[in-house]
Amino acid sequence: SESDVLAISGGAWQAYDETKGKRRKILTTKIEHDAIRKILPDLIDRARPEFVVCAHETLSGAVIEIAHAKGLPCALMLRGSPTWQIVTDSYPADRTRQYLDLYRSADLVIPVGYYMQVGLAARGVGNLRYIPNLLDIEKFSPGPKDVELLDRYGIPRDSLVVLHASLMQSRKRPLDVIDSAVLALPKNEKLVYLFLGGGERTGELQEAARNRGLQDRVRFVSGV
């Protein structure tokens, strides 16, 4: 059926190497691009959208090329990686140039954070419109502490709480927060670190806190 927008997102294809009796996830970027090149032209012909949205930077090469070949504008959403590495100069220079060229070729680039827009604009990407965080500034503003929550998690009521809220995954760098606690806790007896969220590295973080003698001043909570 006809549609106004055709959105292409990542994560639809996964591949595994099962040689030697071991199951190991392998890089899927080429598989994703090959699949997109095979199915997207026909999908565009059937859906007849007015424009195409590519919802992840790692798919941008194939999607933008095909959309333009079909005479359609293409918007590109930048959701995080590798864009955050590009704007912090922590991504390989040759790959950075390739991605920046792709970003410039899109008709509209939509980063999910203002810092990305600023960083990309400084690197010559001009077709930018970032998405503001959907944040309730009334709820997330300075206010009195929730005594019930403090008591529930054994946090002294006069504490200064340092919160890290995320999935406990490598890309969120939660071990860096543990390292900061090693430096900060001896300097302020009121500090308590609170890790909010579950994830694959939670056990490792808990062990790291114990090994560094921080267990009395670090809390781990999967959800509130």
N, C-alpha and C positions, 0 to 999 in steps of 0.2 A: 504494500500500500504506500501511498505518497506520504512523505513526512517533511517537516520544515528543517529538521536537524538530524544528522547522522553522527552519533558519537562512537568513537573507537577508544576503548580503554585497554590497559595492560592486564597482565595476570591471567589471561584466558588459556594460555598454553603452558604446560610444564613437561619436562622430559627427564628421564632417569637412565643412568647407566647401570645395568645389572650384571656386568661381567664379573667373573670370579666370585660369584655368590654374594656380592655386596651391592646394595642399592644406593646410588649416589645421585643427587640432583646435579644436572649439568646446565651450562649456560644456555638460555633459551632465546636470546635476542635474535639470532639468525633464524631460528625456527619461527618465531613470531613474525618477523618481517616476511619470510617466505610465504607463510599462511596468509598474511594480509594482502600481499601482492596477488595471491591466487583468488581470494574471495571478495576483496573490497570492490574491484571494478564492477563485478556483477551485482553486488549489493547496492551500489550507488545507482546502477541502471534500474533496479527494481524499486528502490525506495524513493528515488528522484528527490533528494533533499535540496534545500536552497543553499546550505553550506554544511561543511563537515567540521566536527570537533575531534581533535586528537587529544585524548585525556591523559597522556603520559609522554614525557619527553623521549623515553627510550624507543618509542614507536614512531617518532616524528618523521624520520627519513622517508619511510615507505608511504605513510598516510598523506603527508603534504604533497609529495610527488604525484600520487595518484589523483588526489582531489584537484590539483591544478591541471593535470592532463584531461580531466573531465570538465574543465571550465568552471570549477567551483572554488569559492574562497574557503580557506581552512584556518580555523582558530586552534591554537595550541595551548593546552593547560600544562603548567609547570608545577608538579606536585612535590618536588623535593630533590631527589637524587637524579642526575648529578648536579642540578642547578646550584644547590647550596654550596657544593664543593667548588664550582666554577667561580661564584662570587666571593669566595674566601681564598681564592688562589691556591686551592689544595687539590686540584685535578690536573692530570697531565696536560701539558701545553698543546700538544697536537690534537688530542681529543677535545679540548676546550675550543679550539678554533673550529673544529667540525660542528660542534653543537651550536656555537654562536652563529655560524653560517646558516644552519637549519632554522634557528629562532628568527633570524632576519628574513628568511624566505616565507614565514607564515604571515597571513594577513592580519592576524591579531594574536598577541601572546598574553596569556593570563597567568601570572605567577600568583601563588597562594599567600605571599607575604610581601609587605612593603620593602623589606630589606633586599629581597630578590629583585624588585623593580629598580631600586636605586643602583644595585650592583650591575645589573644588565644594561641599564641606561648608560652607565659609565664605561661600558664595554661595547657601545655602539649599537645596541638593540633599541629601536625607537618605537616600535608598534606595541606598546605595553599598556595593560590596564589590570592592576592587581585587585585581588579579592580581599576586602577588609575582613578581619576575624569577626565572626558573629558572636560577639561578647556582650553579655548583659552588664553594663558598667555600673548599674545600681547594685547588683548582687556581688560582683567581683570588684569591690572597692574596700578601702580600709574601714574596719568596724570592730566591734567587740568580739572576743574569742568565744567560740562555742564550747562552753564548759563541759557539756555532755560528751562531745567528741574527744576533748582532752582527757577526760576521765576514762573513756572507753579504751583508749589506746595507751594509757599509762604515761601521759605526758604531763609533767608538772604545770600547774596553771600559770606560773610566772615565766614560762619558757618563751624563747624566741625561736619559732619553728621555721626551719629551712625545708621547703617542699620541693621535691622532684616528682612531677606527675607525668608519666608516660608509660608506654610499653617498655618493659625491661629487656631491650634488645641491644645488640652491639651498636647499631647505627644511632641509637639515642645516647650512647656513651655514658651509661650510668656509673661505670667504675670511676670516671673522672670526678663524679660527685662524692664518691667514697674517698678518693684522694684529697678532695678539698676539705672533707671532714677531718682528716688526719691533721691538716694544718690549722683549721679554724677552731675546733673544739677545745684544744688546750688554752686558747686565748680568751674564750668566753664561756663561762660555766653555765650560762642560761640557754645555750644553743642546743636544740634537738633536731636531728635530721629525720624527715618523714618521706619515705619512698612510697608513692601511691600508684598502683597499677601492677598487673602481673606480667609474666613473660618468661622467655626461655632462660634468661640469665638471673632470675630471682635467687635461686639457690646459690649461685656463684657470688652474688652480692652479699647475701647473708653470711656466707663463709668468710668473705673478705672483711666484713665488719667485725666478725669474731676474731679473726687472725690479727687484726689491728687494735683489738681491745676496745672497740667502739660499741659493743652490743648494748650497753646500758643507755646509750644516747642516740641510738638509731632505731627507727620503727619501720616495719614493712607491712603495708596494707594493700590488699588486692583491689578493694573497692569500698566506697563509703555509702 
